[in-house]
Amino acid sequence: SSGINAECPLRPGTSEKEKEKLKVDLERELKKQSNEIAELNKQNAALLGENNDLADENKNLKKAKSPRGKSESSKLAEKEAEIAKLKEALILLRQELTGLIEERLRENAPP
């Protein structure tokens, strides 16, 4: 506690009783601050744990989206793009078929 007195100089003529009260008050304050620090350290450790869990989840999400294990949403988007292409091809085939049918009807029409 000599460190405490060095940081907190007493005015000349401070009685022993006042010194003792000041020492008790300072020790109480020190203990309170130590408890607060311990509590903050605990909270910090918990937050670090949560942060590590989130980092792991994030890593797993990135892995899930990588080409080896694509996420369901990207697989779905691929399928939807495939369906759109097939629909376009179907429309073109119908147009071509309609054109061929019309051509044949013209060829077979009576003069």
C-alpha positions as CSV (number, residue, x, y, z in Angstrom):
1,S,0.0,0.0,0.0
2,S,3.0,2.3,0.0
3,G,2.3,2.8,-3.7
4,I,-1.2,4.1,-2.9
5,N,0.2,6.7,-0.5
6,A,2.9,7.7,-3.1
7,E,0.2,8.3,-5.7
8,C,-2.1,10.0,-3.2
9,P,0.0,12.3,-1.1
10,L,-1.5,13.3,2.3
11,R,-1.7,16.9,3.4
12,P,0.6,17.6,6.4
13,G,-1.1,17.1,9.7
14,T,-3.3,14.2,8.6
15,S,-4.2,12.2,11.7
16,E,-3.5,8.4,12.0
17,K,-7.3,7.9,12.1
18,E,-7.8,9.8,8.9
19,K,-4.9,7.8,7.3
20,E,-6.4,4.5,8.4
21,K,-9.9,5.5,7.0
22,L,-8.3,6.6,3.7
23,K,-6.4,3.4,3.5
24,V,-9.6,1.3,4.1
25,D,-11.5,3.4,1.5
26,L,-8.8,3.0,-1.1
27,E,-8.5,-0.7,-0.5
28,R,-12.3,-1.0,-0.8
29,E,-12.2,1.0,-4.1
30,L,-9.3,-1.2,-5.3
31,K,-11.2,-4.4,-4.5
32,K,-14.3,-3.0,-6.3
33,Q,-12.3,-2.2,-9.4
34,S,-10.6,-5.6,-9.3
35,N,-14.0,-7.2,-9.2
36,E,-15.2,-5.0,-12.1
37,I,-12.1,-6.0,-14.1
38,A,-12.7,-9.7,-13.4
39,E,-16.3,-9.3,-14.5
40,L,-15.2,-7.5,-17.7
41,N,-12.6,-10.2,-18.4
42,K,-15.3,-12.8,-18.0
43,Q,-17.6,-10.9,-20.5
44,N,-14.6,-10.5,-22.8
45,A,-13.9,-14.2,-22.8
46,A,-17.5,-15.0,-23.5
47,L,-17.6,-12.5,-26.4
48,L,-14.3,-14.0,-27.7
49,G,-15.9,-17.4,-27.6
50,E,-19.0,-16.1,-29.5
51,N,-16.7,-14.4,-32.0
52,N,-14.8,-17.6,-32.6
53,D,-18.1,-19.5,-33.0
54,L,-19.3,-16.9,-35.5
55,A,-16.0,-17.1,-37.4
56,D,-16.4,-20.9,-37.6
57,E,-20.0,-20.5,-38.9
58,N,-18.8,-18.0,-41.4
59,K,-16.0,-20.4,-42.6
60,N,-18.6,-23.2,-42.9
61,L,-20.9,-20.9,-44.9
62,K,-18.0,-20.0,-47.2
63,K,-17.2,-23.7,-47.6
64,A,-20.8,-24.5,-48.3
65,K,-20.8,-21.9,-51.1
66,S,-17.5,-23.1,-52.6
67,P,-17.7,-25.1,-55.9
68,R,-17.1,-28.4,-54.0
69,G,-20.2,-27.9,-51.9
70,K,-22.4,-25.3,-53.5
71,S,-25.1,-23.8,-51.3
72,E,-28.6,-24.8,-52.0
73,S,-29.5,-21.3,-53.2
74,S,-26.8,-21.3,-55.9
75,K,-27.8,-24.8,-57.0
76,L,-31.4,-23.5,-57.2
77,A,-30.3,-20.5,-59.2
78,E,-28.4,-22.8,-61.6
79,K,-31.5,-25.0,-62.1
80,E,-33.7,-21.9,-62.7
81,A,-31.2,-20.7,-65.3
82,E,-31.3,-24.1,-67.0
83,I,-35.1,-24.1,-67.0
84,A,-35.1,-20.6,-68.6
85,K,-32.8,-21.8,-71.4
86,L,-34.9,-24.9,-72.0
87,K,-38.1,-22.7,-72.2
88,E,-36.3,-20.5,-74.8
89,A,-35.3,-23.6,-76.8
90,L,-38.9,-24.9,-76.6
91,I,-40.3,-21.6,-78.0
92,L,-37.7,-21.7,-80.9
93,L,-38.6,-25.3,-81.6
94,R,-42.4,-24.4,-81.7
95,Q,-41.7,-21.5,-84.0
96,E,-39.6,-23.7,-86.3
97,L,-42.3,-26.5,-86.2
98,T,-45.1,-24.0,-86.9
99,G,-43.0,-22.7,-89.9
100,L,-42.5,-26.2,-91.2
101,I,-46.2,-27.0,-90.9
102,E,-47.2,-23.8,-92.7
103,E,-44.7,-24.6,-95.4
104,R,-46.1,-28.1,-95.9
105,L,-49.7,-26.8,-95.9
106,R,-48.7,-24.4,-98.6
107,E,-47.0,-27.2,-100.6
108,N,-50.0,-29.5,-100.3
109,A,-52.6,-26.9,-100.9
110,P,-54.6,-27.4,-104.0
111,P,-53.6,-25.0,-106.8
